[in-house]
């Protein structure tokens, strides 16, 4: 999968957002929290925010097994 290591808090936020999306009830607060956390993680790791976001979505939405 990805070489990007995600903190548990970021994975938890994306899982919550994904659950809300699937239920048809994504809130602005949840979406903003994920984006803020993705941006912060990308900045701290010296990575592209886009790459972090795409790999995070893959990690949460397309888990193997």
Secondary structure, DSSP 8 states (H G I E B T S, - for coil): --S----HHHHHHHHHHHHHHHHT---HHHHHHHHHHHHHHHHHHT--HHHHHHHHHHHHHS---
